[in-house]
Amino acid sequence: MPAKSKAQQKAAGAALAAKRGDIKKSELVGASKEMYKSMSEKQLDEFASTKRKGLPEHKEEK
């Protein structure tokens, strides 16, 4: 499932880096911290690998 916004893609990238041990888990804040807790490495990889071209900065509220 691809990310819906640039912010979501960035948060997934940070959470993925923590899952892989590239950064400390304690450095995560906000959405990336929640993603780290609730998503698998595979799911995070799918979100983080989304191409950013054409994505809005933030997802629109409905």
N, C-alpha and C positions, 0 to 999 in steps of 0.2 A: 504494500500500500504506500503510495507516494505521499510526501509531505504536502500540506495545503498552503504553506506560507514559508517565507525565508526564515522567519523567527523559529518556526517549528523545525525546520531543517537544521538550523544552527544548534538548537537545544538537543536534538537527537545526536548530532555530532559530538557534543560535549559529553553526553551520557554514554555514548559508545566508547569514547576515549577512556572514560572512567572504568567501564566494564573490562576493557582490554588492559587496564593498568598503566596507561600512558599518563594519566593525571590522577590525583587523589580524589576519592569519593567525597571528602570533606570540602573540596573546592566547588562542588556543584550547588547551585541555588535555583529556586523557582521550578520552572517546567522541566529543566534537565534533571533535577533531583527526583521529581515524580516519575519521569520516563525511566530513569535508572532503576527505580524500585519495581515498576510495573511491566516493563517490556523485556523481551529476550534480546540477546545480542543480534540475532538474525533480524528481528523486527526493527531494531535500532539501525542496523546497517541499511535496510530498505529505505527508511526515512532519511537517513543522512546522505545516501547516494542519489537522492532526487536532484535533478538539474534545477538550478535556481533561476534560470532565464524564464521570464514570464510569470513568476510567482509574485503575489502581492507581499509586501513587507510583513503584514499581519493579516490573519484570517478575519474576514468580515463577520460581525455578529448578525444573527438572523432573528 
